[in-house]
Amino acid sequence: MPPPGRLGRGAGAPVLGHRLSVAADKVPGMARIAVIGAGMGAMAAAARLAVAGHRVTVYEWTDTYGGALRRLERDGFVFDTGPGLLPLPAVYRDLFVKTGREPLEECVELVQVDPSSHHVFADGTHVSLPNASRAGVVAALETALGADPARRWGDFLVRAREAWDRTRRPLLEEPLWPNWRTLAEREPYPAVPHRKLLRTRRAGTLAEVGAWELRDPG
C-alpha cells in the first residue's frame, strides 16, 4: 500500500499530493508523473505507473480520496453518494494482483447482493432483479412487465455482450489504436434507425442506442 499522502493548498482549495514511488527518478528511462484527481481510475493508473518504476504524485482538489465513492452524513444517517455495486470485481482483482502485496479479498470484504436492485415505476409496478442470473432477470421482467419487454431485454443483453467483447481489449486493456475508426467496422449497432430521418445511420451516441433499445415497455 502507498504511504500516507501530503495535504497542501493550491488554487484556493486542498491539493492532496500522494507519492507512490520514491526512487524511480534514479532508474533510466523512468519519469516523474503527475496524476490529476484521486478517483478510482486515477488511483489505479497511478498505482500501475508506480509499480512500473515511475515516480508518481497524485493531486486531488478535495480533501480525501475516492472520487465519486463518497458518503454523506446527516442527522445520524449515512448515505453513499457514489456507486453501491461492484459489477466487475475481476478488474479490481487484477489491479491488486499486479500492484499490491495481497489479493483483493484479503483487503476488502466482497458481499454478493441478491437481489441486486429493486425498481419501482411511476404506475406502481415494481420488480426485483436477481444477481448474476441473466435468466432470472428476464423471468422477473416478464412477470412484472410482460413477455415482449422481457424478450427485448434478453436481446439487448446479447448485443451488449457483443459490444463488450469487441471493445474491451482495444478501449480498456490496450493502448489506443492509431486508427480507432476501425472499431466502427465491428460495432454491433451499425444502423440504429433515426426517427427524424427516412434513412438509417450509425448510432453516434450512447443516448441514441439507449433510445432505440430501451423503449417504453408499454
VOGU-3710 file (C-alpha; in Angstrom, 3 decimals, decimal comma):
1> mpppgrlgrg> 0,000/0,000/0,000  1,263/3,554/-0,665  2,487/5,761/2,190  0,270/8,488/3,675  -0,253/11,467/1,412  0,671/15,102/1,842  -2,074/17,677/2,310  -1,381/21,141/0,976  -3,102/24,129/-0,583  -3,286/25,135/-4,191
11> agapvlghrl> -5,525/27,470/-6,198  -7,536/28,178/-3,076  -8,526/24,556/-2,459  -6,957/21,464/-0,876  -4,476/19,576/-3,014  -3,688/16,095/-1,799  -0,284/15,022/-3,039  0,380/11,312/-2,782  3,734/9,866/-3,789  3,579/6,231/-4,807
21> svaadkvpgm> 7,281/5,794/-5,612  10,318/7,448/-4,062  13,311/6,325/-6,122  12,024/5,912/-9,652  13,767/9,079/-10,841  17,040/7,187/-10,422  16,005/4,472/-12,885  16,989/5,107/-16,539  14,017/5,650/-18,807  11,587/6,326/-15,975
31> ariavigagm> 9,737/9,583/-15,441  8,133/11,858/-12,886  4,375/11,716/-13,466  1,566/13,844/-12,007  -1,921/12,305/-11,883  -4,726/14,840/-11,509  -7,603/13,579/-9,392  -7,808/10,764/-6,859  -10,794/8,853/-8,178  -10,704/5,099/-8,611
41> gamaaaarla> -9,465/5,226/-12,203  -6,773/7,785/-11,435  -5,545/5,882/-8,398  -5,444/2,633/-10,368  -3,419/4,290/-13,125  -1,082/5,842/-10,564  -0,508/2,509/-8,830  0,294/0,746/-12,100  2,684/3,516/-13,126  4,423/3,380/-9,756
51> vaghrvtvye> 4,865/-0,392/-9,980  6,394/0,144/-13,421  9,065/2,254/-11,726  7,887/5,797/-12,353  7,762/8,442/-9,646  4,094/9,347/-9,342  2,329/12,091/-7,398  -1,477/12,208/-7,218  -3,155/15,609/-6,817  -6,739/15,847/-5,591
61> wtdtyggalr> -8,890/19,004/-5,406  -10,870/17,820/-2,363  -9,556/16,669/0,994  -9,999/12,912/0,506  -9,659/10,062/-1,965  -12,254/8,082/-3,884  -13,732/10,432/-6,458  -17,429/9,539/-6,729  -17,070/6,966/-3,941  -18,053/9,235/-1,088
71> rlerdgfvfd> -20,618/9,318/1,667  -22,855/11,950/3,188  -23,544/12,005/6,919  -26,572/13,948/8,116  -28,827/13,760/11,166  -27,265/10,487/12,252  -27,723/8,819/8,851  -25,048/7,827/6,349  -25,696/7,840/2,590  -23,487/6,526/-0,220
81> tgpgllplpa> -23,180/9,235/-2,882  -21,452/7,033/-5,435  -21,875/3,549/-6,894  -23,202/0,937/-4,496  -22,388/-2,107/-6,625  -19,144/-3,579/-7,958  -20,224/-5,040/-11,311  -16,742/-6,120/-12,466  -14,736/-7,377/-9,463  -12,286/-9,069/-11,855
91> vyrdlfvktg> -10,940/-5,635/-12,797  -10,091/-4,868/-9,172  -8,679/-8,354/-8,576  -6,323/-7,828/-11,498  -5,293/-4,421/-10,143  -4,473/-5,839/-6,704  -2,560/-8,788/-8,151  -0,384/-6,569/-10,336  0,168/-3,666/-7,939  -0,237/-4,927/-4,371
101> repleecvel> 1,082/-7,488/-1,968  -2,260/-9,021/-1,018  -5,254/-10,196/-3,062  -8,397/-8,089/-3,132  -10,404/-10,435/-0,905  -7,842/-10,102/1,901  -8,196/-6,313/1,893  -11,898/-5,831/1,179  -14,914/-7,935/2,112  -16,998/-8,507/-1,023
111> vqvdpsshhv> -20,661/-9,292/-0,389  -22,805/-10,616/-3,233  -26,100/-8,744/-3,061  -29,271/-10,576/-4,032  -31,477/-9,125/-5,364  -29,066/-6,707/-6,988  -31,681/-3,963/-7,391  -35,344/-3,124/-6,881  -37,152/-0,853/-9,336  -40,445/0,981/-8,821
121> fadgthvslp> -42,172/2,545/-11,846  -44,453/5,577/-11,924  -47,583/3,430/-12,291  -46,732/1,440/-9,164  -45,240/-1,548/-10,970  -42,197/-2,899/-9,166  -39,613/-5,561/-9,915  -36,633/-7,021/-8,077  -33,761/-8,198/-10,261  -31,678/-11,161/-9,064
131> nasragvvaa> -27,906/-11,049/-9,050  -25,681/-12,898/-11,523  -28,555/-14,593/-13,339  -29,500/-13,457/-16,821  -32,352/-15,974/-16,985  -33,580/-14,812/-13,582  -33,600/-11,165/-14,680  -35,550/-11,984/-17,841  -38,053/-14,033/-15,823  -38,521/-11,211/-13,304
141> letalgadpa> -39,105/-8,684/-16,091  -41,611/-10,998/-17,766  -43,571/-11,328/-14,527  -43,626/-7,571/-13,946  -43,814/-6,132/-17,471  -44,838/-8,931/-19,811  -43,241/-11,293/-22,299  -42,324/-8,756/-25,000  -40,293/-6,383/-22,775  -38,534/-9,400/-21,257
151> rrwgdflvra> -37,656/-10,748/-24,708  -36,376/-7,354/-25,840  -34,229/-7,089/-22,730  -32,741/-10,511/-23,403  -31,960/-9,485/-26,994  -30,409/-6,261/-25,722  -28,112/-8,196/-23,391  -26,900/-10,264/-26,344  -25,949/-7,128/-28,272  -24,454/-5,539/-25,153
161> reawdrtrrp> -22,271/-8,628/-24,733  -21,142/-8,283/-28,344  -20,260/-4,632/-27,730  -18,309/-5,574/-24,609  -16,400/-8,360/-26,346  -15,465/-6,101/-29,257  -14,405/-3,042/-27,288  -12,960/-4,376/-24,042  -9,411/-5,010/-25,252  -8,906/-2,059/-27,640
171> lleeplwpnw> -10,556/0,503/-25,352  -9,823/-0,735/-21,829  -6,863/-3,107/-21,910  -4,565/-1,867/-24,686  -3,012/1,436/-25,796  -5,308/3,450/-28,044  -5,215/2,355/-31,651  -3,682/4,747/-34,202  -6,870/4,417/-36,257  -9,761/3,993/-33,827
181> rtlaerepyp> -12,262/4,191/-36,684  -11,640/0,507/-37,363  -13,899/-0,188/-34,389  -16,852/1,087/-36,420  -16,471/-1,864/-38,763  -17,186/-4,240/-35,886  -19,652/-2,315/-33,731  -22,963/-4,093/-33,002  -25,122/-1,017/-33,752  -24,155/-0,205/-37,364
191> avphrkllrt> -27,510/1,268/-38,351  -29,752/2,308/-35,494  -32,855/3,876/-37,090  -33,125/7,612/-36,509  -36,782/8,570/-36,158  -36,404/12,020/-37,713  -34,954/10,674/-40,963  -36,274/8,310/-43,619  -32,952/6,522/-43,849  -30,818/4,840/-41,226
201> rragtlaevg> -27,437/5,968/-39,965  -24,882/4,793/-37,470  -25,549/5,417/-33,808  -23,427/8,403/-32,870  -24,010/8,391/-29,120  -24,855/6,038/-26,280  -28,081/8,019/-25,836  -29,162/7,056/-29,352  -28,505/3,397/-28,658  -30,442/3,662/-25,389
211> awelrdpg> -33,385/5,419/-27,027  -33,612/2,664/-29,615  -33,058/-0,301/-27,299  -34,852/0,837/-24,142  -38,221/1,909/-25,427  -41,302/2,169/-23,210  -42,349/-1,401/-22,310  -45,966/-0,453/-22,960
//
